[in-house]
Amino acid sequence: MREELWLRIYRETVRPLYGYMAKRTGGNRALTEDIVQESYLRALDSWKGRAVPEAPLAWLKQVARNILIDCLRRRKWDADAGPGRAEGVEPRTPADEFESLELFMAVAALGRKKARALEAFYFDGLSVREIAAEMAVSERAVEGLLRRARGSLRAVLPEARAEGGTHV
C-alpha cells in the first residue's frame, strides 16, 4: 500500500474510530488507545498486497469491536487477574468495569442486527430514522429490533431483572 493512501485513510478514520471505541470502553482511555492502535496494525498487515476495503472505517470499526470482545472475554475468564487488573488498564472502579463488561457481552450475544441497532441508538446517538436508513429497513422495523433487543437484555442482565428493567 502506498504511504500517501495509508496516511489519507488514517487521517480520515482515526477520530471516528477513537470516538467509536471510547463509547464502547466506557471512556477507558488506555484501553481505547490500545484497541485503536491494534486495529491499524491489523489493517496494515491485512491490506498488504491487497486492495483497501471500499469502506475502511467500517472495516476498522468491526476489527476494533472484535478486539474489544476478545479483550473482555479474556478478562472475564482470567480468574487470577480479577476486574481491573489487566496490564496497563485502570478502570474507573471495579464495579463500573464489571457492569460495562457484562453489558457489552450481553449486547454482543444478541446477534448482529439487534446489537447494531442498540449500539447505534445508545452509543452512537443515532435516531430511529438514521438507523433505519443505515440498515436499509423501515423505522418500524428498527423500533421492533430495539424493543426485542431491550427485552433480551432484561432477561440476561441481573440488575435489569431486579429493578424491573427500567434502565435497559
LINDA-V471997 format. One record per backbone hydrogen bond with DSSP energy under -1.0 kcal/mol. NH is the residue of the N-H (numbers start at 0). CO is the residue of the C=O. Records with the same first field share a line. If there is no record, write none. Layout:
BEGIN
NH->CO + CO
END
This chain:
BEGIN
5->1
6->2
7->3
8->4
9->5
10->6
11->7
12->8
13->9
16->12
17->13
18->14
19->15
20->16
21->17
22->18
23->19
24->20
26->21
28->26
31->27
32->28
33->29
34->30
35->31
36->32
37->33
38->34
39->35
40->36
41->37
42->38
43->39
44->40
45->41
46->42
49->46
58->54
59->55
60->56
61->57
62->58
63->59
64->60
65->61
66->62
67->63
68->64
69->65
70->66
71->67
72->68
73->69
74->70
75->71
76->72
78->76
81->77
84->81
88->85
96->92
97->93
98->94
99->95
100->96
101->97
102->98
103->99
104->100
105->101
106->102
107->103
108->104
109->106
114->110
115->111
116->112
117->113
118->114
119->115
120->116
121->117
122->118
123->118
125->119
130->126
131->127
132->128
133->129
134->130
135->131
136->131
141->137
142->138
143->139
144->140
145->141
146->142
147->143
148->144
149->145
150->146
151->147
152->148
153->149
154->150
155->151
156->152
160->156
161->157
162->158
163->160
164->159
END
